[in-house]
Amino acid sequence: MSTPSDPRRYVITGGPSSGKEQLFDELQARGLPCSKEEAAREIYRRHRERLGRHLQVGDRREYSREVLAAFVAEYSAHKSGPFFFNRGIPDGYGWDAFFGLSAYPELEEATRTYRYDAVFVLDALSTFESADDLVFARDREIPRVHELIVQGYYDAGYRPIFVPADDAESRVDFILRNLPEPIPTKE
């Protein structure tokens, strides 16, 4: 069993339309340590602003490497206690497969080196909205992206815990009940 000061890293992931944004809002409202934003989305936004368009085939490996660097930096910055990550390093396998790219040595090495204590996969919600049009996948591609992300975690040696579609509060309750070690409460 780890001590309260040992870092414990939990990934929350899923395809587009899985409700991660609302779930992370709920984690923050409860005062639980978590990612403030989705690094991949912010990097994509910068690429799109710079290019003036969505990513194309020739842009995707550079994007993937930037996302990997951001995930490794976020992982490395967490030094003690529990932390919930908005996506994790093995998400790269799923997105790269969706982009038609094969895994590359840096992703494989990072996946072996930086390990998470648990991975929670959010089942897709029945509605999909992207007000800022930053999602790569079209509605019909969402289930495939989700499958590829999940497969990436299995390929990386994880046994994901699937979080049923529900409101954010219920999903956070489910995740907290299914942590390998409970988070100490402040009394």
C-alpha positions as CSV (number, residue, x, y, z in Angstrom):
1,M,0.0,0.0,0.0
2,S,1.3,3.5,-0.8
3,T,1.6,6.3,1.6
4,P,-0.6,9.4,1.2
5,S,2.5,11.3,-0.2
6,D,3.3,8.7,-2.9
7,P,2.1,9.8,-6.4
8,R,-1.0,8.0,-7.6
9,R,-1.9,8.6,-11.2
10,Y,-5.4,7.9,-12.6
11,V,-6.3,8.4,-16.3
12,I,-9.8,9.3,-17.4
13,T,-10.3,8.8,-21.1
14,G,-12.7,7.9,-23.8
15,G,-13.6,8.9,-27.3
16,P,-15.3,12.1,-28.3
17,S,-18.8,12.5,-26.8
18,S,-17.8,10.7,-23.6
19,G,-18.5,13.7,-21.3
20,K,-14.9,14.2,-20.0
21,E,-15.2,18.0,-19.8
22,Q,-18.2,17.8,-17.4
23,L,-16.5,15.0,-15.4
24,F,-13.4,17.1,-14.9
25,D,-15.6,20.1,-14.0
26,E,-17.1,17.9,-11.3
27,L,-13.7,16.7,-10.1
28,Q,-12.6,20.3,-9.8
29,A,-15.8,21.3,-8.0
30,R,-15.0,18.6,-5.4
31,G,-11.5,19.9,-4.9
32,L,-9.9,16.7,-6.3
33,P,-6.5,17.2,-8.0
34,C,-6.8,16.9,-11.8
35,S,-5.8,18.2,-15.2
36,K,-7.1,21.7,-15.8
37,E,-7.4,21.2,-19.5
38,E,-7.0,18.5,-22.1
39,A,-3.5,19.0,-23.4
40,A,-4.2,17.4,-26.8
41,R,-7.1,19.7,-27.5
42,E,-5.0,22.8,-26.7
43,I,-2.1,21.6,-28.9
44,Y,-4.6,20.9,-31.7
45,R,-6.1,24.4,-31.3
46,R,-2.6,25.9,-31.7
47,H,-1.9,23.8,-34.8
48,R,-5.2,24.8,-36.4
49,E,-4.6,28.5,-35.7
50,R,-1.2,28.3,-37.2
51,L,-2.2,26.2,-40.2
52,G,-5.6,27.9,-40.8
53,R,-7.2,24.4,-41.2
54,H,-7.7,21.0,-39.6
55,L,-4.7,18.7,-39.4
56,Q,-3.9,16.8,-42.6
57,V,-1.9,13.6,-43.0
58,G,1.5,15.4,-43.2
59,D,0.8,17.3,-40.0
60,R,-0.2,14.5,-37.8
61,R,3.1,13.0,-36.6
62,E,4.4,16.4,-35.5
63,Y,1.1,16.9,-33.6
64,S,1.3,13.4,-32.0
65,R,4.9,14.1,-30.8
66,E,3.8,17.4,-29.2
67,V,0.9,15.7,-27.5
68,L,3.2,13.0,-26.2
69,A,5.7,15.6,-24.8
70,A,2.8,17.4,-23.0
71,F,1.5,14.1,-21.5
72,V,5.0,13.1,-20.3
73,A,5.5,16.6,-18.8
74,E,2.1,16.5,-17.0
75,Y,2.9,13.0,-15.7
76,S,6.4,14.0,-14.5
77,A,5.1,17.2,-12.8
78,H,2.9,15.2,-10.5
79,K,5.0,14.3,-7.4
80,S,2.6,13.3,-4.6
81,G,-0.9,12.1,-3.7
82,P,-3.7,11.3,-6.1
83,F,-4.1,13.0,-9.5
84,F,-6.7,12.5,-12.3
85,F,-5.3,13.0,-15.8
86,N,-7.5,14.1,-18.7
87,R,-6.2,11.4,-21.1
88,G,-2.9,9.5,-20.8
89,I,0.1,8.6,-22.8
90,P,-1.5,5.4,-24.3
91,D,-4.2,7.6,-25.9
92,G,-1.6,8.2,-28.5
93,Y,-1.9,4.7,-29.8
94,G,-5.6,5.2,-30.5
95,W,-5.4,8.6,-32.1
96,D,-2.4,7.6,-34.2
97,A,-4.2,4.6,-35.4
98,F,-7.2,6.8,-36.3
99,F,-4.8,9.1,-38.2
100,G,-3.4,6.1,-40.1
101,L,0.0,6.3,-38.3
102,S,1.9,3.4,-36.8
103,A,3.3,3.5,-33.2
104,Y,6.7,5.2,-33.0
105,P,9.6,4.4,-30.7
106,E,9.1,7.5,-28.4
107,L,5.5,6.6,-27.8
108,E,6.4,3.0,-27.1
109,E,9.2,4.0,-24.7
110,A,7.0,6.5,-22.8
111,T,4.2,3.9,-22.4
112,R,6.7,1.5,-20.8
113,T,8.3,4.2,-18.6
114,Y,5.4,6.2,-17.4
115,R,2.7,3.9,-15.9
116,Y,-0.6,4.9,-14.4
117,D,-2.3,3.3,-11.3
118,A,-5.7,2.9,-13.0
119,V,-7.4,3.8,-16.2
120,F,-11.1,4.8,-16.4
121,V,-12.8,4.8,-19.8
122,L,-16.0,6.8,-20.1
123,D,-18.7,5.2,-22.1
124,A,-20.0,7.5,-24.8
125,L,-23.0,9.7,-24.0
126,S,-26.0,9.7,-26.3
127,T,-25.4,13.3,-27.4
128,F,-22.4,14.9,-29.0
129,E,-21.5,18.5,-29.0
130,S,-18.3,20.4,-29.8
131,A,-19.0,24.1,-29.6
132,D,-15.5,25.0,-30.7
133,D,-15.2,22.4,-33.6
134,L,-12.0,21.0,-32.2
135,V,-12.8,17.4,-32.6
136,F,-11.0,15.3,-35.2
137,A,-13.7,12.7,-35.6
138,R,-17.0,13.1,-37.3
139,D,-20.2,11.7,-35.6
140,R,-20.0,8.4,-37.6
141,E,-16.3,8.0,-36.6
142,I,-16.7,8.4,-32.8
143,P,-17.3,4.7,-32.0
144,R,-14.2,3.8,-33.9
145,V,-12.0,6.4,-32.2
146,H,-13.3,5.2,-28.8
147,E,-12.5,1.5,-29.7
148,L,-9.0,2.5,-30.9
149,I,-8.3,4.4,-27.7
150,V,-9.5,1.5,-25.5
151,Q,-7.4,-0.9,-27.6
152,G,-4.3,1.2,-27.1
153,Y,-4.7,0.8,-23.3
154,Y,-5.1,-2.9,-23.6
155,D,-2.1,-3.1,-25.9
156,A,-0.1,-1.1,-23.3
157,G,-0.9,-3.7,-20.6
158,Y,-3.8,-2.0,-18.8
159,R,-7.1,-3.3,-17.7
160,P,-9.4,-0.3,-18.1
161,I,-12.4,0.2,-15.8
162,F,-15.4,1.2,-17.8
163,V,-17.5,4.1,-16.4
164,P,-21.2,3.8,-17.5
165,A,-22.8,6.8,-19.2
166,D,-24.5,8.9,-16.5
167,D,-24.4,12.4,-15.1
168,A,-20.9,13.7,-14.1
169,E,-21.6,13.5,-10.4
170,S,-22.6,9.8,-10.6
171,R,-19.6,9.1,-12.8
172,V,-17.2,10.7,-10.3
173,D,-18.8,8.7,-7.5
174,F,-18.3,5.5,-9.5
175,I,-14.6,6.3,-10.2
176,L,-13.9,7.1,-6.5
177,R,-15.5,3.8,-5.5
178,N,-13.3,1.9,-8.0
179,L,-9.9,3.4,-7.2
180,P,-7.3,0.8,-6.3
181,E,-6.7,2.8,-3.1
182,P,-9.2,5.2,-1.6
183,I,-8.4,8.9,-1.5
184,P,-8.0,10.1,2.1
185,T,-10.8,12.5,3.1
186,K,-10.1,15.7,5.0
187,E,-11.7,15.5,8.4
